[in-house]
Amino acid sequence: MNTTWRLVRAALCAVITLAFITASAVSFPADHQAPSRPTNLHVTAVTSWSVSLAWNPSTDNSGQFTYRVICSNGQSITVPQNQTFATFSSGLQHMGTYSFTVRAVDGSNNWSQPSNTVSAALPQDTTPPAVPVITATDVGPTHISLSWTSNDIGPVIYRLYKDGVVYGQPSSATSTTIYLLEPESTHTFMAEARDSAGNWSPMGRTIRITTEAADPDDVTAPTVPSNLWGGSFGDGSTEFQLNWTPSSDDVTPQQFIIYRVYINGDLSSITVGTTSLTDYGDEHGPTLIEVTASDEAGNESVAGSVIFNL
């Protein structure tokens, strides 16, 4: 009985081994057949910043492929197999002329022949961006935080006005904080937007904001700025880099603590919330640098100090 079982087991092992060797020897041919060429590519719509396209579908023996829409500006987009239309906006500029082709590519990276080529001339953008709407996001005794929005396509630059005067430089930022204001003081703000075509929006609605009153119960100054370090840049000038550990306060958050930097007893710089700056000394030689911290109630700490040899 044992001999018979051994013979059966040996036969089974031989069959399994032969099946494995046979299966391993089977190879499947690589797919070298490209999808068919997309046809009838045509423009369906044009804006100042985009071109919409459509085409007749491709086919492929694998049944799985995608489309690549290729623009003369060197950029392309991928479109799924079940979609034979696309809107192309990547890198386009108003008043530019661009040409497009479409190719199908399967999972084996076989590329079809390109479709016919179509061109589109984009018109000038004469539509101004939307009027920015300003919202106050935070108000304290010495600061006002603002944000604003616009819905224009492409980059937009904003110009903010504080009390009727341009505040800062026009930029793409959509928020800012105005510091060093007086408690219970009223300020007006409005903004306008400019798109990348140079169109300015109408001036936005003016909003009026009053800072809060200082906390009458806050009589404690922030902690003393500590660990002042840095020094001269060593290039023969009196320029230096100064850093310190931030102060803390029982009422005012750290980002609104006001720091005053004194050089040899004279006020040189004022910063809010930051604990690093570049400044200039009066002359070469030992220079006393002092930093005080003030909260939004006006309580000022004693000075932390360091001596730099400029």
HUQUI-V316406 format. One record per residue. OMEGA is omega as a letter, one per 20 degrees, with the letter a starting at -180 (NA if undefined). NEAR is the number of other C-alpha atoms within 12 Angstrom. D_CENTER is the distance of its C-alpha to the mean C-alpha in Angstrom with 1 decimal. Layout:
omega	near	d_center
OMEGA	NEAR	D_CENTER
OMEGA	NEAR	D_CENTER
This chain:
omega	near	d_center
r	7	79.1
r	8	76.8
r	9	77.6
r	10	76.8
r	11	73.5
r	12	72.6
r	13	73.5
a	14	71.3
r	14	68.4
r	14	68.7
r	14	68.8
r	14	65.7
r	14	63.8
r	14	65.0
a	14	63.8
a	14	60.3
r	14	60.0
r	14	61.1
r	14	58.7
a	13	55.8
r	12	56.9
r	12	57.2
a	12	53.8
a	11	52.2
a	10	54.0
r	10	52.6
r	8	49.6
a	8	47.6
r	8	47.1
r	12	43.6
r	18	42.1
a	17	42.3
a	24	42.4
r	29	39.6
r	32	38.6
a	28	40.3
r	28	38.8
a	35	36.8
r	25	38.7
r	22	38.6
a	30	35.0
r	28	34.6
r	28	32.2
r	21	32.1
r	22	29.8
r	29	27.9
r	27	25.4
a	29	23.9
a	34	20.8
r	32	22.2
r	35	25.4
a	27	26.9
r	33	29.4
a	29	32.1
r	34	34.7
a	24	37.6
r	28	37.0
r	36	37.9
r	26	39.9
a	28	40.1
a	18	42.8
a	21	40.3
a	20	39.1
r	22	35.5
r	32	33.1
r	34	29.9
r	42	29.3
r	35	27.1
a	41	26.4
a	33	26.3
r	30	25.4
r	22	27.0
r	20	23.6
a	15	23.4
a	19	21.0
r	24	22.2
r	24	21.5
a	25	23.6
a	26	25.7
a	21	27.8
a	27	31.6
a	19	32.5
a	21	30.4
r	29	31.8
r	29	29.4
r	33	25.8
a	28	23.6
r	38	21.9
a	30	19.0
r	24	17.1
a	22	17.3
r	31	19.9
r	29	20.8
a	28	23.3
r	19	26.8
r	24	26.2
a	25	28.7
r	31	27.7
a	29	29.9
r	36	29.3
r	38	31.2
r	42	31.0
r	41	32.3
r	43	33.0
a	35	32.5
a	28	34.2
r	22	33.6
r	22	35.7
r	22	33.5
a	25	36.2
r	28	34.9
r	29	36.8
r	22	37.9
r	27	35.5
r	30	36.1
a	23	37.3
r	25	34.9
r	28	33.8
r	25	32.2
r	31	30.4
a	23	30.0
a	26	27.2
r	22	28.4
r	21	27.1
r	26	24.5
a	20	26.5
r	25	24.9
r	27	23.1
r	31	20.0
r	26	20.8
r	30	21.9
r	37	19.3
a	29	20.7
r	33	20.4
r	27	20.8
a	27	21.9
r	18	20.2
r	22	22.4
r	30	25.5
r	35	27.6
a	33	30.6
a	36	28.6
r	39	25.1
r	34	23.4
a	27	19.8
r	31	18.5
r	25	15.9
a	32	16.1
r	24	15.1
a	29	15.9
a	20	16.4
r	26	16.5
r	25	15.6
a	25	13.3
r	22	11.6
r	31	13.4
a	34	14.4
r	42	16.1
a	35	19.2
r	39	20.4
r	30	24.1
a	26	25.7
r	19	29.5
a	17	29.6
r	15	28.1
a	17	24.7
r	22	22.6
a	16	20.4
r	14	18.9
a	21	17.2
r	21	13.4
r	23	10.5
r	22	10.1
r	28	11.5
r	26	13.3
r	29	15.6
r	28	18.7
a	33	21.9
r	28	24.2
r	27	27.9
r	30	29.3
r	23	32.8
r	26	33.7
r	21	34.9
a	22	33.7
a	23	32.5
r	27	29.7
a	28	28.6
r	35	25.1
a	33	24.2
r	42	21.4
a	36	21.2
r	39	18.5
r	34	18.8
a	33	17.5
r	28	17.3
r	26	21.0
r	20	21.9
r	23	23.0
r	27	22.9
r	29	23.1
r	21	26.0
r	25	25.7
r	27	24.6
r	20	27.0
r	24	27.9
a	25	27.4
a	22	29.6
r	30	28.8
r	24	31.2
a	27	30.3
r	23	32.1
r	22	35.4
a	25	35.5
a	21	36.9
a	15	40.6
r	14	41.1
a	20	38.5
a	20	40.7
r	24	39.2
r	28	37.2
r	34	34.2
a	29	35.0
r	31	35.6
a	39	32.8
r	26	33.8
r	20	33.5
a	29	32.9
a	24	32.3
r	25	31.3
a	30	33.5
r	27	34.2
r	19	32.3
a	16	35.8
a	11	35.6
r	15	38.5
r	18	36.6
r	24	36.3
r	25	32.5
r	30	31.5
a	23	28.6
r	35	29.1
r	27	27.6
r	29	29.0
a	24	28.8
r	31	27.4
r	36	30.1
a	28	30.4
a	29	32.1
a	21	33.9
a	27	32.3
r	32	29.3
a	23	26.1
a	25	25.1
r	27	22.0
r	37	24.5
a	41	27.3
r	41	28.3
r	46	29.4
a	35	31.9
a	39	32.6
r	29	36.2
a	32	37.6
r	22	41.4
a	19	41.6
r	17	39.7
a	21	36.4
a	23	33.8
r	26	30.3
r	27	28.7
r	28	25.4
r	32	24.0
a	30	22.6
a	25	21.9
r	33	24.5
r	27	24.1
r	26	24.9
a	22	26.7
a	27	29.9
r	29	33.3
a	35	36.7
a	24	39.8
r	19	41.8
r	19	42.3
r	18	43.8
a	18	43.3
r	26	40.8
r	30	40.4
r	39	36.8
r	36	36.6
r	44	33.8
r	41	34.5
r	43	32.4
r	42	32.8
a	40	31.9
r	43	31.4
r	35	35.1
r	32	35.9
a	28	37.3
r	28	36.9
r	27	37.4
a	22	39.6
r	29	38.1
a	30	36.9
r	29	38.0
r	26	38.0
r	24	39.9
r	30	38.4
a	23	40.7
NA	27	39.1
